[in-house]
Amino acid sequence: MRCSAYCTSATFDIPRLFQFLQVTGTAQLYRDVIHVQPKDEQGVKRDIFYFPYGTAIFWGFEEGEEKTLLATLKKFEREPLAKVEYDKLGFSYGSKMNVEGDEITLQKKDALTKLAISYALAQSVKLTVFEEVISKTVEEGKQLPRDLAVRGKIALSRREISKKMGELFLERNYINLHTEILDTPEFFWERSELEPFYRRVVHYLDVNKRVELLNRRLNLMHELFEILGNELNHQQSSRLEMTIIILIVIEVILALLRDLFHLI
């Protein structure tokens, strides 16, 4: 069976989405995570978890069904992503909980166990969004330090540098505002017995290592921001120095015309 994780937007409007799902069926709220259990054609319950940071986890659905359900979320999305992030694992039931070879084995059909695992899946797919933002920025900006080392300056105008600084600031701010979702969820403060399931999937998906790498890349973005800021200050200083030199030259010329040639 399929277990699919999607990230479609920066956030969901959870209160409105919860009201909508209550009207169309039975919905339950665990802190700020919505849980619904629609039935398949045979009457078997399946699970969906909607997380406030724009992610949805489906257990036991076909891909076409998932896409149809995702389409209903659009009016509840805030800052929709240009590209929907997606990850998929298989799951089955067995004698003990295990994660191996892209397959999750569950001991029982327990919604709370699935919720604990879904927290890890939701964090992982959201982390993928952050990773792609950072990778794109680092790739676009990697030439700038090289230009500075080879030419002694960055081949960008003041306007282009200011624009690039604005883009970097927005991206850093976006990630910094949302990275708290990568911490251990508060849900496990009250249900500590479920945390081992969450931890096992977090470890399998390398979430902690990826967060460390993300933080290192954020530091790299900060350094790039400083390089651009220094270059902008240098350009402004150079422009000011050139203006002063031109004014001095004009003053000298006027003095010569007045005192030597008596033309003015």
N, C-alpha and C positions, 0 to 999 in steps of 0.2 A: 504494500500500500504506500501511497505517496504522503510525504510530509513536506509542504512547500512554504517558503518564507519569501515575502515580498516587502519591498519598501517603495512606496509610491509618492511620498511627499515629506516635507519637513515635519509636519504634525497633522493629526486628525482633530477635528472638533468633537471630542469625546462626548460631552453632554448632549449635543444634537444627535450624534450617531446613536447614542444609547437610547434616546427617545424614539428614534426611527426604528431601531431594532425591536424595541418593546412593542411597538404597534404591529410590526410584521411577524413577530414571534416571541419566544421566551429568550430574554437576555439577562445575564447576571454580571455584576460589576465586582471585580476584585481590585480594590483600591482604584487605580485609573485604567485598568485593563478590562475590556469587555469580552465576555465569553458567551457564545451561542452554540447550540447543538442542533442544527438542521438534520432531518432524517433523509436517507437515500430511498430509492424505490422499494426496497425490501423492509423499510421502517427502521433501519439501523441508524443509531445516532452517530453523527460525526462532529468534530470540534473545530471551531474557529476562534482565534484570539486576536483582538484588535488592540494594538498598543498605541499610546498617545503620540509617540514619535514617528508616526507615519508608516508603521509596519503591520502586516497581517500574516498570521500563521494558520495554515490549513492542514488538517489531519483527515486523510481518507477521502479526498476529493480528486476527481479527474481534472486535467488541465483546463479543459473547456469550461467546466463549472467554476473553477477559480477565476478565470478571466471574466465570466459573466458577473460574479459577485464583486470583483474588483471594480467593474464599471459602475456599480451602484454607490461606490465610495467617493466618486469624484466630487460630488457636491459637499462632502465633508472634509475634503483635503485643504490644507493651507500650504501654500508654496509648493505646488506639484513639481515633481522632478521631471526634467526633460527626458530622462531615461529611467525606466522602472528597474530597480535592482531585484534580482531573483536568485534563490538558491533552493536546492531540492535534495532531500534524503528519503530513503525508504524506511518503513517501520513495520514491525511485526510483534507478536506476543510470544514470550518464552518463559523459562524458569527463573531468569534473573535479568536485571537491567544491564544493558551493555550498548556500547557504541563502537562500531568497527566496520570498515569498508563501506562507508556511506549508508549504513543501516543501523537504525535504532531498534533495540529489542526492549520491550516493556513487559513487566511482570503481570500487570493487570490493566483493565480499561478504566483507569482513574483520571478524571479531568484535571485534578490538581497536580498530578505527576506530569501530565502533558503541559500544563501551564508552566511548571518549573523549567521544563526543557525548552518550552517556547520562549521564555525569557532569554535564554542563551542564543537561540536561533534568531530572535529579533535583534539582539545586540550585534550579532555577527553580520547580518545583512545591512544593518544601519552603519556599522563600521566600514563596510565595503563602499558605501556612499562617500564617507569621509576620506577613505583611501584614494578614491578616484579624483576627488577634488584636489587633494594634496599632490597626487602624482602629476596631474595636468599642470598645476601651478609650477611645480619644481621643473618639469620638462620645459615649460615655456620660459622659465627664468634662468636655466642653467648656463645660457650663453652670456648672460650679463657679467658675472664675475670673470669669465674668460676674456671678454672684451676689455674689462678694466685692467686685467693683468698684462694683456698684450699691447693694447693701445694707450693705456693710461686714462681712458675715459669710456663712458658708455655711449653707444651710438644711438641715443634717443634724445629727442627734443625735451625741453622743460615740460611741455604739455603732455607728451607721451609718458614721461617719468611720473608726473602727477597722477595721470590716469592709472598707471601700473600700481602705484602706491595705494590708490583708492581700491583697486581690485583686490590687492593683497590684504588690505585692512578688512574688507567685507568678508573675504573667505576665512581669515583667521577668526574674526568675530563670530561668524556662523558656526564654526567648529567648536570654539571655546564655549559658546552658549549651550551646546548640545552634548558635550563630552561627559556630563554628569550621568547620562543614561548608560554609560559603559561601566559605572560602578555597580557593586552588588545591590540588587533591588531591595528596597525596604520591605517588600512582600515576605522575605525570608526572616525578617526580625520576629514575625509572629508564627511562621511555619518553618522553623529551623530544620525539621525532619526532612523537608523536601530539598534543602540546599545541596546535599550531595549529588542529586540528579542534575541540578543546574551546573554544579562544578564539573561534573564529568563531561558534559557536552561543551562547556566553555573550554576545557582543556583539549578536547578533541578538535575543536575549531580554531585552536591557537589564538583565542581572543586576547588573552593577556599579552602575549608576545606582539601581536599586531597593534595593540594599544601603545606599547612601548615604542614601537617603530613609528607610529603616528605622532607621538610626542616628540621624537627626534626630528621628524620632518617638519613639525610645527616650529621647532627651534631653528631649523634651516630657513623656513619662511621668515622668521623674525630677523635672522641675519641678512637675508635678501632685502627685507624692508629697510634695514639700517644702511645697506650699501646704496640703495636708491635714494634714501634721505640724504646721505652724505654727498652723493653726486649732485643732487638738486641744490644743496647748499653751496657746493663748489661752483656750479653754473651760475647761481645768483651772485656769488662773490666775484666771479670773473666778469660778469656783466657789469657789476657795480664798478670794478676797477677800470674796465674799458671806458665806461661813461666818464669817470673822473679824468682819465688820460685825455679823452677827446675834449673835455672842458678846459683842461690845462693848455692843450695845443691851441684851441680857439682863443684863449686868453693871451697866449704868447703872440699869435698872429695879429690880434687886435692891437697889442702893445707895439709891435713893430710898425704896423700901418700908421699908428698915431704918433709915435715918438721918432721913428727913423725916416719914414717917408712923408709924414705930415699929411696923410690922405684922409684922416678922420679927425 
